[in-house]
Amino acid sequence: MLDGVSLDQIRAFIAAADEGSFSAAGRKLYRVQSAVSGWIGSLEAQLGVALFDRTARFPKLTPEGVLLLADARNIVAGVDTLKARAKLMAGGLEAELSVVVDVFFPTATIAAAAKSFAERFPLTPLRLFVEGLGAAYQPVLDERCSLGILASLPVEFPSLVSERLDEIPLVMVASPQHPLAKFRGRIPKRELAKHVQLVLTDRSSLMSGKDYGVLSPSTWRLADLSTKHAFLRDGVGWGSMPRHMVESDIALGSLVLLDVREDFALTMSAYYRASAPPGPAGRWLIDNLKRLSVNAHESDDTSTTNGPDRV
């Protein structure tokens, strides 16, 4: 019998509880009182419990009715969400937006964009993944993600379209206790070669056999940027980090800048498959990230120059 429960019955139950009487519920639903009474009576019969106590002048929820009212509201809310989401999808809005973000991209910028996204597209789930190097491209290439916020690589991806977003400055750093921190002026390459360089490694095969920006023959390869950050602060080795991640360390003295060469930057772009351009939600996210990047540069006059890929 429960399979025959209708939305009309459930809406009548909620309206009667909210309005305090069957007649008021009828006016709210633009139905006659007898229709509301009939719906509620049949619902009680199907559920096998009394939802209202009718002994007084106005119907009053029974204890069972109080408990089931919350379930009824959830059902109606779920149906309303289903209808709204289906309407948006019929208009071209993505059912969900899956995005892979480069580990070097500022978390604060993504967080701000995600917050605005939730307000603008409350019915479109946002799935975020964080990866680095070729492993960040892989989800877009194999269609697990429709959009990638990625750093440029010295590899061609003919199936992808890119839109430039920003540049992320990188700096060479080490612990103040590291031997390289004692140098004043440009550090010679022969001196760099004596010490372990911490390098972010690729978890995919796209960059297999390729090294960029490696200045020491002695390297430790780490697949996680936060681990690399911790190792640098502990003096395990030296290496590059995105400037926004180490600014506070430099200010506090837990990391120092190394004069290895001119600082360089990673070009960040939005990537998507040419055969599957972004829908309204994806288009909005790309444009919002562009706006956030412009605003960030307006408040930061520090300039950077292009250079090799990350290390």
C-alpha positions in Angstrom: 0.0 0.0 0.0 2.9 2.4 0.7 3.8 2.3 -3.0 0.5 4.1 -3.7 1.3 7.2 -1.5 1.0 10.3 -3.6 2.6 13.8 -3.4 -0.9 15.2 -3.1 -1.4 13.2 0.2 2.0 14.3 1.6 1.5 17.9 0.7 -2.0 17.9 2.2 -0.5 16.4 5.4 2.2 19.1 5.6 -0.3 21.9 4.8 -2.7 20.8 7.5 0.1 20.6 10.1 1.4 24.1 9.1 -2.0 25.8 8.8 -3.7 24.2 11.9 -6.9 23.0 10.1 -8.0 21.0 7.1 -10.0 24.0 5.8 -7.0 26.3 6.0 -4.9 23.7 4.3 -7.5 23.5 1.5 -7.2 27.3 1.0 -3.4 27.1 0.8 -3.5 24.2 -1.7 -6.5 25.7 -3.6 -8.5 22.6 -2.9 -11.8 22.0 -1.1 -11.7 20.8 2.5 -13.2 17.4 1.6 -10.3 16.8 -0.8 -7.7 17.5 2.0 -9.6 15.4 4.5 -9.7 12.6 1.9 -6.0 12.7 1.1 -5.0 12.7 4.8 -7.4 9.9 5.7 -6.2 7.7 2.9 -2.6 8.5 3.8 -3.3 7.4 7.4 -4.9 4.2 6.2 -1.9 3.4 4.0 0.7 4.2 6.7 -1.3 2.4 9.4 -1.0 5.2 11.9 -3.2 8.2 12.9 -1.5 11.4 11.9 -4.0 13.8 13.6 -6.1 13.7 16.7 -9.5 14.9 15.6 -11.3 14.9 19.0 -10.9 18.6 19.5 -12.2 21.5 17.4 -9.0 21.6 15.4 -7.0 18.6 14.4 -3.8 18.1 16.4 -0.7 16.1 15.4 -0.3 12.8 17.1 3.1 11.8 18.4 3.4 9.6 15.3 2.4 12.5 13.1 5.1 14.7 14.6 7.8 12.2 13.7 6.4 11.5 10.2 6.0 15.2 9.4 9.8 15.6 9.2 10.0 12.7 6.8 7.2 14.2 4.7 9.0 17.5 4.5 12.2 15.7 3.3 10.3 13.9 0.6 8.7 17.1 -0.7 12.0 19.0 -0.6 13.7 16.1 -2.5 11.1 16.1 -5.2 11.3 19.9 -5.5 15.1 19.7 -5.8 14.7 16.9 -8.5 12.4 19.1 -10.5 14.5 22.2 -10.2 17.7 20.3 -11.2 16.0 18.6 -14.1 14.8 22.0 -15.4 18.3 23.4 -15.2 19.8 20.4 -16.9 17.2 20.7 -19.7 18.5 24.2 -20.1 22.1 23.0 -20.6 23.5 23.3 -17.1 25.9 20.5 -16.1 24.6 17.8 -13.8 27.9 18.2 -11.9 31.2 19.9 -12.5 34.4 17.8 -11.9 37.6 19.8 -11.8 41.2 18.8 -11.3 43.4 21.6 -9.8 47.1 21.8 -10.0 48.8 21.4 -6.6 50.7 24.6 -7.2 47.5 26.7 -7.7 46.6 28.9 -4.7 44.1 27.2 -2.4 42.7 30.5 -1.3 41.7 31.4 -4.9 40.1 28.0 -5.4 38.2 28.3 -2.1 36.9 31.7 -3.0 35.8 30.5 -6.4 34.1 27.4 -4.9 32.2 29.5 -2.3 30.8 31.8 -5.1 30.1 28.7 -7.2 28.0 27.2 -4.4 25.9 30.4 -4.2 25.5 30.7 -8.0 24.8 27.0 -8.7 23.4 25.5 -5.5 22.1 22.4 -7.4 25.3 21.6 -9.2 27.8 19.6 -7.2 31.4 20.6 -7.5 33.9 17.8 -7.5 37.5 18.9 -6.9 40.7 16.8 -7.2 44.2 18.0 -6.6 47.2 16.6 -8.6 50.5 17.8 -10.0 52.4 17.6 -13.3 51.1 15.0 -15.8 48.9 13.4 -13.2 46.8 16.6 -13.2 46.3 16.3 -16.9 45.3 12.7 -16.9 41.8 13.1 -15.5 40.9 15.6 -18.2 42.4 13.5 -20.9 40.6 10.3 -19.9 37.3 12.3 -19.3 37.1 11.8 -15.5 37.1 15.6 -15.2 35.6 18.1 -17.5 37.9 20.9 -16.5 41.5 21.3 -15.3 43.2 24.2 -13.7 46.7 23.3 -14.7 50.3 24.5 -15.1 51.6 24.4 -18.6 54.0 21.5 -19.5 56.5 21.2 -22.3 54.3 18.5 -23.8 51.6 18.9 -26.5 48.0 17.9 -25.8 46.2 18.4 -29.2 42.9 17.2 -27.8 42.8 20.0 -25.2 41.9 23.7 -25.4 43.5 26.1 -22.9 42.6 29.6 -21.5 45.3 31.4 -19.6 44.4 32.3 -16.0 47.4 33.5 -14.1 51.1 33.0 -13.3 52.3 31.5 -10.1 55.8 32.7 -9.0 58.2 30.0 -7.8 61.2 30.7 -5.5 64.2 28.6 -4.4 64.3 28.1 -0.6 66.0 26.2 2.1 66.1 26.0 5.9 68.2 28.7 7.5 70.3 25.8 9.0 71.0 24.4 5.5 74.6 25.0 4.3 73.3 26.8 1.2 71.6 29.4 3.3 75.1 30.7 4.4 76.0 31.9 0.9 75.8 35.6 0.1 75.2 36.4 -3.6 74.7 33.9 -6.4 75.3 30.3 -5.4 77.6 28.5 -7.9 76.2 25.4 -9.6 79.1 23.3 -8.3 78.0 24.1 -4.7 74.4 23.2 -5.5 75.5 19.9 -6.8 76.9 19.0 -3.3 73.4 19.1 -1.7 70.2 17.2 -2.1 67.6 18.9 -4.2 63.9 18.1 -3.4 61.9 17.6 -6.6 58.2 17.1 -7.1 57.7 13.9 -9.1 55.0 12.9 -11.5 52.5 10.3 -10.5 51.6 9.7 -14.1 53.6 8.4 -17.1 53.1 11.6 -19.1 56.4 13.1 -17.9 58.4 9.8 -17.7 62.1 10.3 -18.2 61.8 14.1 -18.3 63.4 16.5 -15.8 63.0 20.2 -15.7 64.8 22.7 -13.5 66.9 20.0 -11.8 70.2 21.7 -10.8 71.7 19.0 -8.7 72.7 15.4 -9.5 71.5 14.4 -6.1 67.7 14.5 -5.9 65.0 13.2 -3.6 61.7 12.9 -5.4 58.5 13.5 -3.5 54.9 13.0 -4.8 53.3 15.4 -2.3 53.9 19.1 -2.1 53.2 19.5 1.6 55.8 16.8 2.4 58.3 18.7 0.2 57.4 21.8 2.2 58.0 20.1 5.5 61.3 18.6 4.3 62.5 22.0 3.2 61.8 23.5 6.6 63.5 20.6 8.3 66.7 21.2 6.3 66.5 17.8 4.4 67.3 19.6 1.1 66.7 22.6 -1.0 64.2 23.3 -3.8 61.5 25.4 -5.3 58.1 26.2 -3.9 55.2 28.4 -5.0 55.8 31.8 -3.4 52.3 32.1 -1.9 53.0 28.9 0.1 56.2 30.0 1.7 55.8 33.8 2.2 54.9 33.3 5.8 57.9 31.0 6.3 60.3 33.5 4.8 58.8 36.3 6.9 59.2 34.2 10.1 62.7 33.0 9.1 61.9 29.3 8.9 62.9 29.4 5.3 65.3 31.6 3.4 65.5 32.6 -0.3 68.4 31.1 -2.3 70.1 33.2 -4.9 70.2 30.3 -7.5 68.9 32.1 -10.6 66.2 34.5 -11.5 62.9 33.4 -9.9 60.4 32.1 -12.4 56.7 31.4 -12.7 54.3 28.7 -13.8 51.6 29.7 -16.3 48.3 28.5 -15.1 45.4 27.8 -17.5 42.0 26.3 -17.7 42.1 23.1 -19.8 39.2 21.2 -21.3 38.6 18.8 -24.1 38.0 20.4 -27.5 35.1 17.9 -28.0 33.5 18.8 -24.7 33.6 22.6 -24.1 32.4 23.8 -20.7 28.7 24.4 -20.0 27.3 27.3 -18.1 28.7 26.3 -14.7 32.2 25.5 -16.1 32.2 28.7 -18.2 31.3 30.7 -15.1 34.0 29.1 -13.0 36.7 29.8 -15.6 35.6 33.5 -15.9 35.5 33.8 -12.1 39.0 32.5 -11.7 40.2 35.0 -14.3 38.5 37.8 -12.3 40.0 36.6 -9.0 43.5 36.4 -10.6 43.2 40.0 -11.9 42.0 41.2 -8.5 44.9 39.5 -6.8 47.4 41.2 -9.1 45.9 44.5 -8.5 46.7 44.2 -4.8 50.2 42.8 -5.4 52.7 44.8 -7.4 55.4 42.1 -7.3 56.4 41.1 -10.8 57.7 37.7 -12.0 59.3 36.4 -15.1 58.6 33.2 -17.1 61.1 30.3 -16.8 61.4 26.5 -16.7 58.9 24.1 -15.4 58.5 23.2 -11.7 61.1 21.3 -9.6 
